[in-house]
Structure formats: structure tokens, C-alpha cells
Amino acid sequence: MLTIISHFVFLFAALVLALILFIGLTKIQLI
């Protein structure tokens, strides 16, 4: 059970990081 929660948290963190990176790249392209 603990491993499932930690895996889900890791997946969510990776998704948020990818989203921030994508937004940053699009903002750089817009400028």
C-alpha cells in the first residue's frame, strides 16, 4: 500500500514538472 502511494506521488510530481517545463518553453518561444 505504501509503495502504491509513493509511486502515485512520484508520477504526479513528474507530471507537474513536465507541465511547468512545457509552459516555460512555450513562454520562451512566445518572447
C-alpha distance matrix in Angstrom:
0.0 3.8 5.5 5.2 6.5 8.8 10.0 10.8 12.6 14.4 15.5 16.8 18.6 20.2 21.4 22.9 24.6 26.0 27.3 29.0 30.5 31.8 33.4 34.9 36.4 37.9 39.4 41.0 42.4 43.8 45.6
3.8 0.0 3.8 5.4 5.2 6.2 8.6 10.0 10.7 12.3 14.3 15.4 16.6 18.4 20.1 21.2 22.6 24.4 25.9 27.1 28.6 30.3 31.8 33.0 34.7 36.4 37.6 39.1 40.8 42.2 43.8
5.5 3.8 0.0 3.8 5.5 5.1 6.0 8.5 9.8 10.4 12.1 14.1 15.2 16.4 18.2 19.9 20.9 22.4 24.2 25.7 26.7 28.4 30.2 31.4 32.7 34.5 36.1 37.3 38.8 40.5 42.2
5.2 5.4 3.8 0.0 3.8 5.5 5.1 6.2 8.7 9.9 10.5 12.3 14.2 15.3 16.5 18.4 19.9 21.1 22.5 24.4 25.7 26.9 28.7 30.2 31.5 33.0 34.7 36.2 37.5 39.0 40.9
6.5 5.2 5.5 3.8 0.0 3.8 5.4 5.1 6.2 8.6 9.8 10.5 12.3 14.2 15.3 16.5 18.3 20.0 21.1 22.6 24.3 25.7 27.0 28.6 30.3 31.7 33.0 34.7 36.2 37.5 39.3
8.8 6.2 5.1 5.5 3.8 0.0 3.8 5.4 5.1 6.1 8.6 9.8 10.5 12.3 14.2 15.3 16.4 18.3 19.9 21.1 22.4 24.2 25.8 26.9 28.5 30.3 31.6 32.9 34.6 36.2 37.7
10.0 8.6 6.0 5.1 5.4 3.8 0.0 3.8 5.5 5.1 6.1 8.6 9.9 10.6 12.3 14.3 15.3 16.5 18.4 20.1 21.0 22.4 24.4 25.7 26.9 28.6 30.3 31.6 32.9 34.7 36.4
10.8 10.0 8.5 6.2 5.1 5.4 3.8 0.0 3.8 5.4 5.1 6.1 8.6 9.9 10.5 12.3 14.2 15.3 16.5 18.4 19.9 21.0 22.6 24.3 25.7 27.0 28.6 30.3 31.6 33.0 34.9
12.6 10.7 9.8 8.7 6.2 5.1 5.5 3.8 0.0 3.8 5.4 5.1 6.1 8.6 9.8 10.6 12.2 14.2 15.3 16.5 18.2 19.8 21.1 22.5 24.3 25.8 27.0 28.6 30.3 31.6 33.2
14.4 12.3 10.4 9.9 8.6 6.1 5.1 5.4 3.8 0.0 3.8 5.5 5.1 6.2 8.6 10.0 10.5 12.3 14.2 15.4 16.4 18.2 20.0 21.0 22.4 24.4 25.8 26.9 28.6 30.3 31.8
15.5 14.3 12.1 10.5 9.8 8.6 6.1 5.1 5.4 3.8 0.0 3.8 5.5 5.1 6.2 8.7 9.9 10.6 12.3 14.4 15.3 16.4 18.5 20.0 21.0 22.6 24.4 25.8 27.0 28.6 30.6
16.8 15.4 14.1 12.3 10.5 9.8 8.6 6.1 5.1 5.5 3.8 0.0 3.8 5.4 5.1 6.2 8.6 9.9 10.5 12.4 14.2 15.2 16.6 18.3 20.0 21.2 22.6 24.4 25.8 27.0 28.9
18.6 16.6 15.2 14.2 12.3 10.5 9.9 8.6 6.1 5.1 5.5 3.8 0.0 3.8 5.4 5.2 6.1 8.6 9.8 10.6 12.2 14.1 15.4 16.4 18.3 20.0 21.1 22.5 24.4 25.8 27.2
20.2 18.4 16.4 15.3 14.2 12.3 10.6 9.9 8.6 6.2 5.1 5.4 3.8 0.0 3.8 5.5 5.1 6.1 8.6 9.9 10.4 12.1 14.2 15.2 16.4 18.3 19.9 21.0 22.5 24.3 25.9
21.4 20.1 18.2 16.5 15.3 14.2 12.3 10.5 9.8 8.6 6.2 5.1 5.4 3.8 0.0 3.8 5.4 5.1 6.2 8.7 9.8 10.5 12.3 14.2 15.3 16.5 18.4 20.0 21.1 22.5 24.6
22.9 21.2 19.9 18.4 16.5 15.3 14.3 12.3 10.6 10.0 8.7 6.2 5.2 5.5 3.8 0.0 3.8 5.4 5.0 6.2 8.6 9.8 10.6 12.2 14.2 15.4 16.5 18.4 20.0 21.1 22.8
24.6 22.6 20.9 19.9 18.3 16.4 15.3 14.2 12.2 10.5 9.9 8.6 6.1 5.1 5.4 3.8 0.0 3.8 5.4 5.2 6.1 8.6 10.0 10.5 12.3 14.3 15.4 16.5 18.4 20.0 21.4
26.0 24.4 22.4 21.1 20.0 18.3 16.5 15.3 14.2 12.3 10.6 9.9 8.6 6.1 5.1 5.4 3.8 0.0 3.8 5.5 5.0 6.0 8.6 9.8 10.5 12.3 14.2 15.3 16.5 18.3 20.1
27.3 25.9 24.2 22.5 21.1 19.9 18.4 16.5 15.3 14.2 12.3 10.5 9.8 8.6 6.2 5.0 5.4 3.8 0.0 3.8 5.4 5.1 6.2 8.5 9.9 10.6 12.3 14.3 15.4 16.5 18.6
29.0 27.1 25.7 24.4 22.6 21.1 20.1 18.4 16.5 15.4 14.4 12.4 10.6 9.9 8.7 6.2 5.2 5.5 3.8 0.0 3.8 5.5 5.2 6.1 8.6 10.0 10.5 12.3 14.3 15.3 16.7
30.5 28.6 26.7 25.7 24.3 22.4 21.0 19.9 18.2 16.4 15.3 14.2 12.2 10.4 9.8 8.6 6.1 5.0 5.4 3.8 0.0 3.8 5.5 5.1 6.2 8.7 9.9 10.6 12.4 14.3 15.6
31.8 30.3 28.4 26.9 25.7 24.2 22.4 21.0 19.8 18.2 16.4 15.2 14.1 12.1 10.5 9.8 8.6 6.0 5.1 5.5 3.8 0.0 3.8 5.4 5.2 6.2 8.6 9.9 10.6 12.3 14.5
33.4 31.8 30.2 28.7 27.0 25.8 24.4 22.6 21.1 20.0 18.5 16.6 15.4 14.2 12.3 10.6 10.0 8.6 6.2 5.2 5.5 3.8 0.0 3.8 5.5 5.2 6.1 8.6 9.9 10.5 12.5
34.9 33.0 31.4 30.2 28.6 26.9 25.7 24.3 22.5 21.0 20.0 18.3 16.4 15.2 14.2 12.2 10.5 9.8 8.5 6.1 5.1 5.4 3.8 0.0 3.8 5.5 5.1 6.2 8.7 9.9 10.9
36.4 34.7 32.7 31.5 30.3 28.5 26.9 25.7 24.3 22.4 21.0 20.0 18.3 16.4 15.3 14.2 12.3 10.5 9.9 8.6 6.2 5.2 5.5 3.8 0.0 3.8 5.4 5.1 6.2 8.7 10.1
37.9 36.4 34.5 33.0 31.7 30.3 28.6 27.0 25.8 24.4 22.6 21.2 20.0 18.3 16.5 15.4 14.3 12.3 10.6 10.0 8.7 6.2 5.2 5.5 3.8 0.0 3.8 5.4 5.0 6.1 8.8
39.4 37.6 36.1 34.7 33.0 31.6 30.3 28.6 27.0 25.8 24.4 22.6 21.1 19.9 18.4 16.5 15.4 14.2 12.3 10.5 9.9 8.6 6.1 5.1 5.4 3.8 0.0 3.8 5.4 5.0 6.4
41.0 39.1 37.3 36.2 34.7 32.9 31.6 30.3 28.6 26.9 25.8 24.4 22.5 21.0 20.0 18.4 16.5 15.3 14.3 12.3 10.6 9.9 8.6 6.2 5.1 5.4 3.8 0.0 3.8 5.5 5.3
42.4 40.8 38.8 37.5 36.2 34.6 32.9 31.6 30.3 28.6 27.0 25.8 24.4 22.5 21.1 20.0 18.4 16.5 15.4 14.3 12.4 10.6 9.9 8.7 6.2 5.0 5.4 3.8 0.0 3.8 5.5
43.8 42.2 40.5 39.0 37.5 36.2 34.7 33.0 31.6 30.3 28.6 27.0 25.8 24.3 22.5 21.1 20.0 18.3 16.5 15.3 14.3 12.3 10.5 9.9 8.7 6.1 5.0 5.5 3.8 0.0 3.8
45.6 43.8 42.2 40.9 39.3 37.7 36.4 34.9 33.2 31.8 30.6 28.9 27.2 25.9 24.6 22.8 21.4 20.1 18.6 16.7 15.6 14.5 12.5 10.9 10.1 8.8 6.4 5.3 5.5 3.8 0.0
